[in-house]
Amino acid sequence: MSAKTRFFRQLALISYLSLLLWVVLWHFLLGEDVGYSVLFITLMWILPLLFPLSGILKARPYTHAWANFVLMFYLLHGLTAVYALENERIYAAIEIILASVAFIGCSFFARLRGRELGLGLKKKQAD
């Protein structure tokens, strides 16, 4: 693995795990109590981040690529919360930053590592 690929892997891993930790902190400790059950919060905010976690920890390029779909949920939530939740704007801004950095790290790692492993779409042969 090249140094550039390793950098984006570390960036993706650190920011993804930080986002997971941040979501737990925000919704269980820092945020206002809105009356949702622990089960609902876990299913809605924590479980989606756990789906690609195994592949991210194992440095699988394909998992990094599709993890971006999960990350977009958190980016959209952060953007909505910045607009709608006046008392929690700073929390939402942190979520936006972490989701964006994780998206960048996952995207570049998937692309670079996929090329190193010879994965990817094959070019169509000219007839």
C-alpha atoms as one frame of an Amber mdcrd trajectory, in Angstrom:
protein
   0.000   0.000   0.000   1.449   3.350  -1.009   1.927   6.185   1.463  -0.853
   8.210  -0.176  -3.282   5.296   0.061  -2.270   4.696   3.677  -2.921   8.373
   4.473  -6.463   8.237   3.093  -7.080   4.942   4.891  -6.068   6.533   8.194
  -8.141   9.619   7.407 -11.200   7.487   6.645 -10.721   5.247   9.669 -10.134
   8.018  12.205 -12.939  10.252  10.939 -15.411   7.348  10.635 -14.731   6.130
  14.165 -14.855   9.723  15.409 -18.238  10.197  13.758 -19.513   7.026  15.414
 -18.288   8.236  18.806 -19.667  11.743  18.187 -23.127  10.443  17.307 -23.214
   8.437  20.544 -22.052  11.429  22.596 -24.427  13.865  20.949 -27.577  11.775
  21.141 -27.016  10.219  24.554 -25.109  12.832  26.565 -25.000  16.287  24.997
 -28.249  16.745  23.090 -31.564  17.861  24.428 -33.886  15.109  25.595 -36.606
  14.869  22.962 -38.313  11.833  24.439 -37.076   9.146  22.052 -36.315   5.705
  23.434 -32.786   4.355  23.630 -33.746   1.641  21.142 -34.987   4.187  18.609
 -31.865   6.318  18.919 -29.660   3.256  18.572 -31.498   1.957  15.510 -31.725
   5.343  13.845 -28.327   6.874  14.564 -25.838   4.186  15.569 -26.792   1.043
  13.654 -26.275   2.513  10.155 -22.677   3.368  11.060 -22.071  -0.190  12.265
 -23.013  -1.859   8.957 -19.797  -0.969   7.056 -17.560  -0.893  10.146 -16.136
  -4.396   9.701 -15.081  -3.737   6.109 -13.629  -0.371   7.008 -11.563  -1.897
   9.784 -10.353  -4.578   7.337  -9.467  -1.926   4.709 -11.761  -3.257   1.991
 -12.028  -0.733  -0.856 -15.536  -1.770  -1.887 -16.849  -1.261   1.649 -15.239
   2.169   1.796 -17.011   3.055  -1.438 -20.513   2.061  -0.316 -19.973   3.460
   3.187 -20.266   6.853   1.510 -23.984   6.221   1.053 -24.299   5.814   4.817
 -22.194   8.910   5.423 -24.514  11.019   3.262 -27.317  10.335   5.748 -25.229
  11.963   8.503 -24.177  14.849   6.292 -27.808  15.576   5.438 -28.812  15.260
   9.085 -26.077  17.704  10.084 -27.096  20.204   7.429 -30.721  19.966   8.504
 -29.839  20.270  12.187 -27.689  23.364  11.592 -30.730  25.005  10.059 -33.444
  23.671  12.360 -31.907  23.130  15.809 -30.710  26.479  17.078 -29.423  25.090
  20.400 -27.447  22.264  18.783 -25.816  24.002  15.823 -22.285  23.395  17.055
 -23.013  19.680  17.456 -24.403  19.552  13.940 -21.394  21.439  12.567 -19.073
  18.849  14.100 -21.171  16.091  12.527 -20.919  17.809   9.127 -17.139  18.104
   9.400 -16.637  14.491  10.498 -18.987  13.109   7.831 -17.309  15.202   5.129
 -13.805  14.154   6.115 -14.883  10.505   6.326 -16.469  10.819   2.872 -13.259
  12.219   1.404 -11.098   9.596   3.110 -13.341   6.707   2.066 -13.648   7.944
  -1.520  -9.942   8.394  -2.105  -8.986   5.195  -0.302 -11.471   3.151  -2.331
 -10.193   4.635  -5.567  -6.475   4.368  -4.819  -6.575   0.941  -3.185  -8.880
  -0.384  -5.892  -6.355   0.666  -8.522  -3.508  -0.930  -6.567  -5.441  -4.202
  -6.400  -6.509  -4.028 -10.054 -10.172  -3.663  -9.206 -12.575  -1.415 -11.006
 -14.603  -1.171 -14.139 -13.118  -2.576 -17.287 -12.961  -0.264 -20.290 -15.103
  -1.244 -23.215 -13.082  -2.474 -26.178 -13.428  -0.529 -29.410 -15.131  -2.568
 -32.138
